[in-house]
Amino acid sequence: MKRIPIFFAIVTLAVSSAAFAADTIVIKFSHVVAPNTPKGKAAQKFKELAELYTKGRVKVELYPNSQLYKDREEMEALQLGAVQMLAPSLSKFGPLGVRAFEVFDLPYIFPNKESLYRVMDGDIGKKLFAKLAAKEIVGLAFWDNGFKQMSANKPLRNVEDFKGLKMRIQSSKVLDAQMRALGASPQVMAFSEVYTALQQGVVDGTENPMSNLYTQKMHEVQKHLTISDHGYLGYAVIANKKFWDGLPSDLRTSLEKAMQEATAFERDIAQKENDEALAKVRAAGTTEIYVLPLQERLTWHKVLLPVHKEFESVISQDLIHAIYNVAAQVEQEKTNKK
């Protein structure tokens, strides 16, 4: 008689497992920016392609604008399995303990997009993603958001103009050092809180690619904008490792295809979105725009370059110099084509 409950338990478990396998798999994809940014649009493109290529076996739920989690919370939520996918900025991996990713925060390390993409898509990018496995995270793709510009409620033309300003940054030791090198006081703050902080004078300024600045309406509360291209902001699309590894192989292949196409789409629109955002800020007339001339850009570069040396022991001297070599190779190829 005692065997009957065990038998029924086994049958019930088998039926439940079969039913689960047939159920739609839900991917909660959380991010902190607006849906009309390059990242927001790419997330929507991934959703559409993922659901198409898996024939509806996977459903992607998007949660933009920090609807579920703010900057500091989302990585922990991913590791705990509360969400399955994120697209955090590359600055988020330093606080997680994967300090090599802070190389993307170094000022003026990428002279152009060609060098950047070659780093992301080559051996350097693969090695960086491999470092995430120990954190139970899988790296899926690098998404672009463009070079950053400085904004404040006073003109930022010379390095001396930063002295004493409270400048919002992401949680990054490199960005902290960058602002200190300029003479500013760095203030770590969640992205969702920046507009209000600028409006109320809690911080004086910040740095952003144009699409982020415009879609968050920061130009409404920033009187001055300097086109400096001093740093880079990109994202890594990542997944909970246990969830990703546990997917049926055919679904994983379909999702990888969707991600590859969404990444190509995202990179195509990133620069276009930033150019359009700059034009819209100019048209709004609320912000004076200053394009940093070459001579002053060289001065900024000279002041900020020591930050590279400061972080060689943290990020890896070999990694930093490997990126220098990629940039030099790209420039040499350009010269040879002339």
N, C-alpha and C positions, 0 to 999 in steps of 0.2 A: 504493500500500500504506500510505503514511503517513496517508492520510485515515481509514482504518478505526478506529484507536484514538480519533481525535478524534470521529468519528461516535458510537462507543460511549460515549465520555465524555459527550457531549451528551445521549444517550438516558438514560444512567444518572442524570445530574443531573436530567433532567426527571422521571423516575420517582421519584427520591428526594424532589424537591420536592412532587410530588403526594401521596406517602405522608406527608410531614411535615404537609401541609395537612390531611390526614384524621386525623392523630393528635390525641389529647386534649391540650389546652393546660393545663399545670400552673401554678398560681399559688401560690407559697410566700408565705404571709402570716404574718409574724413579729411578736410583741409581747412585752412584758416583764411583764405582769400575769397574775393567775390567771384560769382559764377562767370562774370564777363571779363575776367582776366585770362591771359594765355593758359595758366594752370587750370582755371575753372572750366574753360572751353575744352581743354584736352581731356579733363576728367569726364566731361560729358561725352566726348568722342569715344573714349575708352569704354564707357558704359554701353553706348550704342553698338560698338563693334563686338564687345564681349558677349552681349546678349544675342547678337546676330550669329556669331561664329559658333556659339555653344547651343544654338537652336533653342534658347530659352531655359536651358538647364542651369544657367547661372544668371542671377539677378544682381545688378550692381545698384546699391543705394548710395546716393551722393549727399554729403553733409558739408556744405561750404560755410564760409564766414564764421568759423568757430562755433557752429551750432551745437556740436557735441563736446568738443574739448578745445581749450586754449593751447597756446604754444607749449607751455611747460607740461601740460597734462597728456598730450596726444601720444607721445612716444611710449609712456607707461601703459596707456590704454591699448596700444598695439601689442606690446609684449604680453599683456594679460589676456589678449584675445577679445577685448571688448569691441574692437574694430579690427578689420582684416587688412586694410590698406590705408596708407598715408602717402602724402607727397610733401614731406617737410623740407624746408630750406636746408641747404648743406651745412649751415651754421649749427644746426641742432645736434649734429653727431659728436661734436667736441664735448659738450656736457654729458653725453651718453657714455663717454670714455673712449670713443674712437677718434683720437686726436688728429689722425692723418687727414681727415676730411677738412680740417681747418685750413688746409692749403688753399682752398677756394676762397677763403676770406682775406688772404694776403693782398694788400693794395697793389694795384698795377702789375700783378703777376701774369695776367693774360692780355697781350697787346691787341688781340683780335679774336673774332669768333672761330676762325679756322684753327688756331692753336687750341682754343678751349674744347672744341668738338673732338679734335684728335686725341686730347687727353682723356676726355670722357669715354670715347668709344674704343680706345685702344687698351693696351696692357695696363696702363696706370689705372684706368677706370675699373677694369676687372679685378685688379688687386685690392682696390679700395672696397669694392663690394664684398670680396671674400672676407674682409675683416669684420663684417656685420654678422656672420654666422654665429660667432660666440655670444652675441646678444640676442639670439633667436630671431633674427631678422634676415630676410632675403631682399637683396637689391634687384630691382627689375629694370629700371631705366633712369637716365638722367634727363631732366626737363630743363629748359632754358627760360630765364626771365629777363636776361639782359644786364647791361652794365648800370651801375648805380650813380645817382646824382645827389648832390647835397642841397638841402633846403633849410631855411631858417627865417626868422623875422628881422634879420638884418643882412646886408650884402655879405656874401662869402666869396671874396675875390682873391685875397691874399691869405697866406697861412695865418698871419697875425689876427685875422678877423674871427678865428675860432676861439680865441683866448677867453676862457671863462664861460663859454656857452654850454648849456646842458643839452647834450645830443643823445637822442634815443638810439639804442642799438639792440640787436638780438643778443641772446646770451652766448657770447663768444669772447674768449680771451684775446684773440687776434683783433677783433673789432674794438675791444676795450683799449688795447695798445695803440691801435690806429688813431682813435680819437684823442688819446693822451698825447701822442706824438704831435698832433695838430694844436694842442693846448686846450682842448675841450674837456668837459667833464662827462664821461659816458654814463648813460642811464639805461639799464636793462629793463625792458617793458614788453609785455605781450602785444602782438600786432593789433589785436582787436581794441586795445586801449589807447592807441597812439593818437587818433583824431581828437579825442576828448582832452588828452594831456596837452596837445599842441594848442587847442582852443583855450584851455584854462591857464596856459603858461607854466604848467608843471615841467615841461621840457621846452627848449627854445627851437629845436630843429631835429632833423633826422636825415637818413639816407635811404633812397629807394630807386628801383627802376621806375620809369615814367608810368607804366601801366598800373603799378601798385599805388603810386601817389595819386593818380587821377581817379581811379575807381573807388578809392577810400576818401576822396574829396579833400585830401590834405592841402591842395592848392587854395582852398577856401580859408585856411588858417595858417598859411605860410606866405609871407610877402615877397620872399626872394628865393630863387632857384638858380643853382649853378650847375651847368652841364659840364661835369668833370670826368665822367667815366672812370672814376678812381678805383672802383671795386666791382665785384661781380656777385649777382644773386641768382642762384640756380636751385633746383630741387632734385631730390632722389625719390623716385617712386618705389616704395618698399612694402613688403607684406610680412605678416606673421609667419615665421618659418614653419611651425608645426602645421598651420592651416594650409600653407602653400604646398608643402611636401606631401600632405595627406590627400591632395586632390587627385582624382583619376588622371592618368597620364594624358589621355586624349583631351580632357578639359584644360589641363595645364598648357598643352601645346596650342590650343585655340586661344587661350588668354594671352600667351606670349606673342602670338601673331597680332592680336588686338592691341597689345601694348606697343609693339614695334610700329604699327601704323599710327597709333595715337601720338607716339613720340615724334615721328616725322611731321605730322600735322602740327604739333605744338611748336616745334622749332621753326616751321614755315611762318607761323603767325606771330611769333614772339617779337621780332624786330618791327614788323608792321604795326602791331598793337602799341609798341612804345613810341613809334613815330607819330601815330595818330593821337596818342595821349598827349604828347608834347604840343601838337598843334591845337588840341582842345584847351589845354592850360593857357596857351598863348592867346587864344580867342576869348577866353573867360575874362582876361584883363585884370585878374586879382593878384597876379604874381609877376614880379619883374624877373625876366630870364636873362641870365648872363652866361655866355659860352666861354669857358676858360680858354684863353689863348695859349698857344704852344709854349711860349716862354714861361708863363705862370704855371702851366701844367708840369713843366720840367722842374720847377721849384717845389711843387707839391710832391713830385716823384722823389726828389732828393731827400725831402723831409721824412717821407714814409718808407723809403727803402730799408732803413735800419730795422723795421719791424720784421722783415724777412729773416735777417740774421738773428734777431732775438728769439725766434721760434724754431730755429733749425734743430735744436735738441728735442723739441716737443713734437714737431710735425715729422721730422726726418730731413736731414740735409740732403740725402740722396734723392728723396722725392721732390724737393724744391728744385734741385739742380736738374732732375729729369725733365721737369716742366720747362725750365729755361732752355734745355736742349731741344724740346719739341718746338718751342717758339722760334728758336734760331733756325731750325730745319725748315719751318714754314716760310720764314723770311727769305732763306736761301733759295727755296723753290720759286718764290715770287720773283726774285732777282733773275733767276735763270730763264724765266719765261719772257722777260723784257727784251 
